[in-house]
Amino acid sequence: MQSLERITPKNIDPKEYFYGHKACAGCGCALAVRLALKVIGEGAFSILPAGCMSAVGFIYPQMAFVNNSMISTFPGAASLASGVSAGNKALKREGTKTVVFAGDGGTADIGIQALSGMIDRDDDVLYICYDNEAYMNTGIQKSGLTPFGAKTTTTPAGDNIRGSQTTKKQLFEIIAAHNIKYAATASIGYYQDYINKIQKAISIKGATFIHVAASCPTGWGTPTETAVEIMKEAVDCGLWFLAEYENHKFTLNKDPKKFGSIADYIKAQGRFKHLTDADIIDIEKHRDQLWERMRENWK
């Protein structure tokens, strides 16, 4: 693993640990994995359940992972990672770190039981949830982290049902409720913040968690070249937040005095093109309620 020196784009490991993958052009999740492995380095043992990154990274013979990596069962990534971490400890392997890369469905829905157990045992694993807000790999179905109004194949947009009728689970707070040593939210739009949080997480002995927002041009209906830009806009308009939980305390890393336009963010995405101005106002109200609660309680 890399030294304790603060990692920046100028001194980050030049070696590629995840390349030659078959992800879609502009895949934000692939960028999230690539950056994380550059921070962790050669000592990474990565575990991936069924999902986009396992599908695009393990196509024989073009294996995209340079480090030790394996695919787990869909619900069992965290439990397998616990076993790998214990094995490395028993074999006295120095300089290793077990990391899970799992999508929103594999984390907030199918994998949450094993993840809860992993945190409860305080196993030495960094769990990274790359959140592209749907089950993209299997055809763009709704997950527990799909936002309100988003069109998916299981929440189609029509006259009576206007996309997803539920809001995103508050996954970050669910994880924090376990009294985990360290948890954070991040975005590929603010890559230095993401790098900093990975570096902090791997310095901690025990269970840690990062929830990183990552765009999906295919499922979102956005141009491939805007993958990073749109995730910055998500933070700037308040529909995603950057925060940490450590020592039983929440901290907002970025608290905008003025939000960017939700309408501009939403109208740039094909999955939201059916939403009306009234729908957007409702989304703004939900954002304001969430931020009011966070600002009041996360001092």
C-alpha positions as CSV (number, residue, x, y, z in Angstrom):
1,M,0.0,0.0,0.0
2,Q,1.1,3.6,-0.5
3,S,2.8,5.7,2.2
4,L,1.0,8.1,4.5
5,E,2.0,11.0,2.3
6,R,-1.1,12.8,1.1
7,I,-2.0,11.4,-2.3
8,T,-2.8,13.8,-5.1
9,P,-3.1,13.5,-8.9
10,K,0.6,14.6,-9.0
11,N,2.0,11.8,-6.9
12,I,-0.6,9.1,-7.2
13,D,0.7,5.6,-8.2
14,P,1.3,5.7,-12.0
15,K,0.7,2.0,-12.3
16,E,-2.7,0.8,-13.5
17,Y,-4.4,-2.0,-11.5
18,F,-7.6,-1.9,-13.4
19,Y,-7.4,-1.5,-17.1
20,G,-8.5,-3.2,-20.3
21,H,-12.0,-3.6,-18.9
22,K,-15.1,-3.8,-21.0
23,A,-17.1,-1.1,-19.3
24,C,-19.3,1.3,-21.3
25,A,-17.6,4.5,-22.5
26,G,-17.8,7.2,-19.8
27,C,-18.4,4.6,-17.0
28,G,-18.2,6.4,-13.7
29,C,-18.0,3.2,-11.7
30,A,-14.9,2.1,-13.6
31,L,-13.2,5.4,-12.7
32,A,-14.2,4.9,-9.0
33,V,-12.5,1.4,-9.0
34,R,-9.4,2.6,-10.9
35,L,-8.8,5.5,-8.5
36,A,-9.3,3.3,-5.4
37,L,-6.9,0.7,-6.5
38,K,-4.3,3.3,-7.3
39,V,-4.5,4.5,-3.7
40,I,-4.5,1.0,-2.1
41,G,-1.8,-0.3,-4.4
42,E,-0.4,-3.8,-5.0
43,G,-1.5,-5.0,-1.6
44,A,-5.2,-4.9,-2.6
45,F,-7.3,-8.1,-2.4
46,S,-10.5,-7.1,-4.1
47,I,-13.9,-8.9,-3.9
48,L,-16.7,-8.1,-6.3
49,P,-20.2,-9.5,-6.3
50,A,-22.3,-9.8,-9.4
51,G,-22.5,-6.3,-10.9
52,C,-21.1,-4.0,-13.5
53,M,-17.5,-4.2,-12.4
54,S,-17.3,-8.0,-12.1
55,A,-19.0,-8.3,-15.5
56,V,-16.6,-6.0,-17.2
57,G,-13.5,-6.9,-15.3
58,F,-13.4,-10.7,-15.5
59,I,-13.7,-11.5,-19.2
60,Y,-11.2,-14.2,-19.9
61,P,-8.5,-13.9,-21.1
62,Q,-8.6,-10.1,-20.8
63,M,-8.6,-9.9,-17.0
64,A,-8.8,-6.3,-16.0
65,F,-7.6,-6.6,-12.4
66,V,-3.8,-6.7,-11.8
67,N,-4.1,-7.3,-8.1
68,N,-5.6,-10.4,-6.4
69,S,-9.4,-10.3,-7.2
70,M,-12.3,-12.7,-7.2
71,I,-16.1,-12.7,-7.8
72,S,-18.3,-13.5,-4.8
73,T,-22.0,-14.5,-4.7
74,F,-24.3,-11.6,-5.1
75,P,-25.3,-11.4,-1.4
76,G,-22.0,-12.6,0.0
77,A,-19.3,-10.1,-0.9
78,A,-18.8,-8.7,2.6
79,S,-18.7,-12.2,4.2
80,L,-16.2,-13.5,1.6
81,A,-14.1,-10.3,2.2
82,S,-14.1,-11.1,5.9
83,G,-12.7,-14.5,5.2
84,V,-10.0,-13.2,2.9
85,S,-9.0,-10.6,5.5
86,A,-8.8,-13.3,8.2
87,G,-6.8,-15.5,5.9
88,N,-4.3,-12.7,5.1
89,K,-3.9,-12.1,8.9
90,A,-3.4,-15.8,9.6
91,L,-0.8,-16.0,6.9
92,K,0.9,-12.9,8.3
93,R,0.8,-11.2,4.9
94,E,2.0,-7.6,5.5
95,G,0.9,-4.6,3.4
96,T,-2.4,-6.1,2.3
97,K,-5.9,-4.6,2.4
98,T,-9.1,-6.4,1.5
99,V,-11.6,-4.2,-0.4
100,V,-15.1,-4.8,-1.7
101,F,-16.4,-3.1,-4.8
102,A,-20.1,-3.5,-5.0
103,G,-22.9,-1.7,-6.8
104,D,-25.9,0.0,-5.2
105,G,-28.2,-3.1,-5.6
106,G,-25.5,-5.5,-4.3
107,T,-25.0,-3.2,-1.3
108,A,-28.3,-1.5,-0.2
109,D,-30.5,-4.4,-1.2
110,I,-29.1,-7.9,-1.8
111,G,-25.8,-7.6,0.2
112,I,-26.9,-5.5,3.2
113,Q,-27.1,-8.5,5.6
114,A,-23.5,-9.7,5.0
115,L,-22.4,-6.1,5.1
116,S,-24.1,-5.5,8.5
117,G,-22.4,-8.6,9.9
118,M,-19.0,-7.5,8.6
119,I,-19.3,-4.2,10.3
120,D,-20.7,-5.7,13.5
121,R,-17.6,-8.0,13.7
122,D,-15.3,-5.0,12.8
123,D,-13.5,-7.1,10.2
124,D,-10.6,-5.4,8.6
125,V,-12.3,-4.6,5.2
126,L,-12.9,-1.5,3.2
127,Y,-16.3,-1.7,1.5
128,I,-16.8,0.6,-1.4
129,C,-20.3,0.9,-2.8
130,Y,-20.2,2.4,-6.3
131,D,-23.7,3.9,-6.7
132,N,-25.0,4.4,-10.3
133,E,-28.6,4.3,-8.9
134,A,-30.0,1.1,-10.5
135,Y,-29.2,-2.5,-11.4
136,M,-27.4,-1.4,-14.6
137,N,-25.6,-4.6,-15.5
138,T,-28.9,-6.6,-15.8
139,G,-31.0,-4.1,-17.7
140,I,-31.5,-1.0,-15.7
141,Q,-33.9,-2.2,-13.0
142,K,-34.8,-0.1,-9.9
143,S,-32.7,-0.6,-6.8
144,G,-33.1,0.8,-3.2
145,L,-30.8,3.7,-4.2
146,T,-32.7,4.7,-7.4
147,P,-33.9,8.3,-6.9
148,F,-37.5,9.5,-7.1
149,G,-38.7,10.0,-10.7
150,A,-36.0,8.0,-12.4
151,K,-37.2,5.8,-15.3
152,T,-36.0,2.2,-15.2
153,T,-37.2,-1.0,-16.8
154,T,-39.1,-1.8,-13.6
155,T,-40.3,1.7,-13.0
156,P,-41.3,2.9,-16.4
157,A,-42.5,6.5,-17.0
158,G,-46.1,6.8,-18.2
159,D,-49.2,8.9,-17.6
160,N,-50.0,7.2,-14.2
161,I,-46.6,6.2,-12.9
162,R,-43.8,8.7,-13.4
163,G,-40.7,6.6,-12.8
164,S,-39.5,5.5,-9.4
165,Q,-42.0,6.4,-6.7
166,T,-39.6,6.0,-3.8
167,T,-36.6,8.1,-2.7
168,K,-33.1,6.7,-2.1
169,K,-32.4,4.8,1.1
170,Q,-30.3,6.8,3.5
171,L,-27.5,4.2,3.2
172,F,-24.8,6.3,4.8
173,E,-26.9,6.7,7.9
174,I,-27.8,3.1,8.0
175,I,-24.1,2.2,8.0
176,A,-23.3,4.8,10.6
177,A,-26.0,3.4,12.8
178,H,-23.7,0.3,13.2
179,N,-21.2,2.6,15.1
180,I,-18.6,1.8,12.4
181,K,-15.2,3.3,12.9
182,Y,-15.3,5.2,9.6
183,A,-17.8,5.8,6.9
184,A,-18.0,8.5,4.1
185,T,-19.8,9.6,1.1
186,A,-17.9,10.7,-2.0
187,S,-18.4,11.5,-5.7
188,I,-16.2,11.0,-8.8
189,G,-17.0,14.6,-9.5
190,Y,-14.8,15.5,-6.5
191,Y,-12.0,13.1,-7.0
192,Q,-9.5,14.6,-4.6
193,D,-12.1,14.3,-1.8
194,Y,-12.7,10.6,-2.8
195,I,-8.9,9.9,-2.8
196,N,-8.5,11.5,0.6
197,K,-11.3,9.3,2.0
198,I,-9.9,6.1,0.6
199,Q,-6.5,6.9,2.0
200,K,-8.0,7.6,5.5
201,A,-10.1,4.4,5.3
202,I,-7.2,2.1,4.6
203,S,-5.2,3.6,7.5
204,I,-7.9,2.4,9.9
205,K,-7.8,-1.2,11.3
206,G,-11.3,-2.6,11.1
207,A,-14.4,-2.1,9.0
208,T,-14.7,1.0,6.9
209,F,-17.2,2.1,4.3
210,I,-17.3,4.6,1.4
211,H,-20.4,5.3,-0.7
212,V,-19.3,6.9,-3.9
213,A,-21.7,8.3,-6.5
214,A,-20.8,7.3,-10.0
215,S,-22.6,8.1,-13.2
216,C,-23.8,5.7,-15.8
217,P,-24.2,7.2,-19.3
218,T,-26.1,4.1,-20.5
219,G,-28.7,4.0,-17.7
220,W,-28.9,7.8,-17.2
221,G,-29.1,8.8,-20.8
222,T,-26.2,11.3,-20.6
223,P,-23.3,12.0,-23.0
224,T,-20.2,9.9,-22.2
225,E,-17.9,12.9,-21.9
226,T,-20.0,14.4,-19.0
227,A,-19.5,11.5,-16.6
228,V,-17.4,13.4,-14.2
229,E,-19.0,16.8,-14.7
230,I,-22.5,15.5,-14.0
231,M,-21.4,14.0,-10.7
232,K,-19.9,17.3,-9.6
233,E,-23.3,18.9,-10.5
234,A,-25.1,16.3,-8.3
235,V,-23.1,17.6,-5.4
236,D,-23.4,21.2,-6.2
237,C,-27.2,21.1,-6.6
238,G,-27.6,19.2,-3.3
239,L,-28.9,15.9,-4.5
240,W,-25.7,14.2,-3.3
241,F,-23.6,15.2,-0.3
242,L,-20.1,14.8,0.8
243,A,-19.8,13.7,4.5
244,E,-17.9,11.6,7.0
245,Y,-18.9,9.6,10.1
246,E,-16.0,9.1,12.6
247,N,-15.8,8.9,16.4
248,H,-19.6,8.8,16.6
249,K,-19.9,12.1,14.8
250,F,-21.2,13.2,11.4
251,T,-19.3,15.9,9.5
252,L,-20.4,17.6,6.3
253,N,-17.4,18.1,4.1
254,K,-19.1,20.5,1.7
255,D,-22.0,22.7,2.7
256,P,-23.0,25.0,-0.2
257,K,-24.3,28.4,0.7
258,K,-26.2,28.3,-2.5
259,F,-27.3,25.2,-4.4
260,G,-26.9,24.8,-8.2
261,S,-29.9,24.2,-10.3
262,I,-31.7,20.9,-9.8
263,A,-33.6,21.5,-13.0
264,D,-30.5,21.8,-15.1
265,Y,-29.1,18.6,-13.5
266,I,-32.3,16.6,-14.1
267,K,-33.1,17.9,-17.6
268,A,-29.6,16.8,-18.8
269,Q,-30.5,13.1,-18.2
270,G,-32.8,11.0,-20.3
271,R,-34.0,9.0,-17.3
272,F,-35.7,12.1,-16.0
273,K,-37.0,13.7,-19.3
274,H,-40.6,12.9,-18.4
275,L,-40.6,14.9,-15.2
276,T,-42.7,18.0,-15.0
277,D,-41.9,21.3,-13.3
278,A,-44.1,20.3,-10.4
279,D,-42.1,17.0,-10.1
280,I,-38.9,19.0,-9.9
281,I,-40.3,21.3,-7.2
282,D,-41.2,18.2,-5.2
283,I,-37.6,17.0,-5.6
284,E,-36.3,20.4,-4.4
285,K,-38.5,20.3,-1.4
286,H,-37.2,16.8,-0.4
287,R,-33.6,18.1,-0.9
288,D,-34.3,21.1,1.4
289,Q,-35.8,18.9,4.1
290,L,-32.8,16.5,4.0
291,W,-30.3,19.4,4.2
292,E,-32.2,21.1,7.0
293,R,-32.0,17.9,9.0
294,M,-28.3,17.4,8.3
295,R,-27.4,21.0,9.1
296,E,-29.3,20.8,12.3
297,N,-27.9,17.5,13.5
298,W,-24.5,17.2,12.0
299,K,-22.8,20.1,13.7
